[in-house]
Amino acid sequence: MSKGKIEIEREKCKGCHLCVAFCPNQCIQVSKEINSKGYYPAEFKPEEAKEGKDGCSGCCICATMCPDLAIEVYRG
């Protein structure tokens, strides 16, 4: 069951995708749309929890790895 959720600021994200690589539950994906800077930002996949997967645990690894401070983690 999902215990958390994240919000990624599309315009702050430069598309390094470290959050995608380090998310233990694979709740983050690369967007198919570019932001105003020309990068493909990361985006949260909330549908993971609906498919019977663990979903976001609120572990904060993504926010810790983000060099742009573009990720906010919410638990609860």
C-alpha positions as CSV (number, residue, x, y, z in Angstrom):
1,M,0.0,0.0,0.0
2,S,1.2,3.5,-0.9
3,K,2.3,5.5,2.1
4,G,3.6,8.6,0.4
5,K,3.5,10.8,-2.7
6,I,5.9,13.1,-4.3
7,E,5.6,16.3,-6.4
8,I,8.2,17.2,-8.9
9,E,8.6,20.8,-10.1
10,R,8.8,20.3,-13.9
11,E,10.6,23.6,-14.5
12,K,13.3,23.0,-11.9
13,C,14.1,19.5,-13.1
14,K,17.0,19.3,-15.6
15,G,16.3,15.7,-16.5
16,C,19.3,14.0,-14.8
17,H,16.9,11.1,-13.8
18,L,18.8,10.2,-10.7
19,C,15.5,10.0,-8.9
20,V,14.2,7.5,-11.5
21,A,17.3,5.3,-11.1
22,F,17.3,5.3,-7.3
23,C,13.5,4.9,-6.5
24,P,13.2,1.5,-4.8
25,N,9.6,1.1,-5.9
26,Q,10.0,2.5,-9.4
27,C,7.4,5.2,-8.9
28,I,9.1,7.8,-11.0
29,Q,9.3,7.9,-14.8
30,V,10.7,10.2,-17.5
31,S,8.0,12.5,-18.9
32,K,7.2,12.4,-22.6
33,E,6.9,16.2,-22.8
34,I,9.8,18.7,-22.5
35,N,9.8,21.6,-20.0
36,S,10.5,25.2,-21.0
37,K,14.3,24.6,-20.7
38,G,14.2,21.7,-23.2
39,Y,14.6,18.8,-20.8
40,Y,12.5,15.7,-20.3
41,P,11.7,16.0,-16.5
42,A,10.9,13.2,-14.2
43,E,7.3,12.7,-13.1
44,F,5.5,10.7,-10.4
45,K,3.6,7.6,-11.4
46,P,0.7,7.4,-8.9
47,E,-1.0,4.6,-10.8
48,E,1.6,2.2,-9.4
49,A,-0.4,1.8,-6.2
50,K,-3.6,1.2,-8.2
51,E,-2.0,-1.8,-10.0
52,G,-1.4,-3.7,-6.8
53,K,2.3,-2.6,-6.5
54,D,3.8,-1.1,-3.4
55,G,3.8,2.5,-4.6
56,C,5.6,5.4,-3.0
57,S,6.8,4.6,0.5
58,G,7.8,8.2,1.3
59,C,11.4,7.1,1.8
60,C,12.8,10.5,0.5
61,I,15.6,8.8,-1.6
62,C,14.5,10.7,-4.7
63,A,14.5,14.1,-2.9
64,T,17.9,13.3,-1.4
65,M,19.4,12.4,-4.8
66,C,17.9,15.4,-6.7
67,P,20.6,18.0,-7.3
68,D,18.0,20.6,-8.3
69,L,15.9,20.3,-5.1
70,A,12.9,19.8,-7.4
71,I,11.2,17.1,-5.4
72,E,8.9,17.4,-2.4
73,V,7.9,14.2,-0.5
74,Y,4.7,13.9,1.4
75,R,4.0,11.0,3.8
76,G,0.7,9.9,5.2
